[in-house]
Amino acid sequence: MEEPIINRVNQSGLIQLDLETMRVPGERIFFDLAPRLFMGLALKEKDYREFLAAHDWSAYQDKYVAIGCSVDAIIPTWAYMLAATYLSPVAKLVVFGDRAELEKTLYLSQIASINASEYAGARIVIKGCSKEAVPTEAYVALMQKLQPVAKSVFYGEPCSTVPLFKKPAQPKNNL
């Protein structure tokens, strides 16, 4: 009679966290100031204000928007702020930067909302492989969130992990 196959990973008590499941659903858009530059170099305030006032902002409705400039130009801070005044009423979120910065911001907000006490004393594996790119900042933020409460934290897959942290054993009081 053959021995039954035992899933030791399931019996290990490890909790697997997959950052990919924390990805905020929704469309991401980059609002690029480059097309608004005069001769590709400078922003003319009057022309820029006219563009913003006439622009159809409905394309950004309920979207996640990053405001930036794809070319190397000196853009005054107020230009990004002014675009945000038009985007904020329609977009779900507006950030300064590129799409990567937007993704990072979305992940960090998800991690900030985690109730770390749910992982008190837990042995956690932070899943390493994902189909969608996960910003490295998200992994670092998750580690900071879990380390104060977790018993141990690993990275990778439950069958092949890299140990990252193990809470020191509490000294026994022999009084």
C-alpha positions, 0 to 999 in steps of 0.5 A: 500500500502506498503512503498518501501524499502529504502536503507539508506546505499546507500543514506548515501554518505558513500564511502566503501573501501575494502582492499581486492580489493587492493590485488596485483594479482600474485604468491608469492614464499618464497626463503628459505635459510634453505636447503642451510645450512651446517648441518642445521647450517651455510652457506658455501659461496663457496657451496652457490655461486655454488648453486646460479650460477647453479640454474634455476631462471626461476621458479621465472619469474614475481613472487613476492619473499620473501627471508628468512630462515625458521630455526633459523640460523645465516645468513650473510646479504650478503647471502640475498643480493646475492640471490637478485642479481639473483632474481631481474632480473626475479622477479616482486619484491624481499623482505627480510622476509617471505610471510607475510612480502611480502604481507605487502609490496605489500599492502603498495605499493598499499596504497602509490599509492592512491590519498588521495585528491580524498577522501577530505571531504568524509565519508569513511567505511573501510571494515572489513571482507574479504575472503583473509587475509589483513595485519593489517599494511595495515589498519593502513597505510590506516587510516594514508593516509585518516585521513588528508583529510576525514570528517570521517572514520569508520571500518566494514560494512556500516550497522554496523560500528565502528567510528574511526575518525571524523574531528572536526567542523570548528569554525564559524567566526561571524565577 
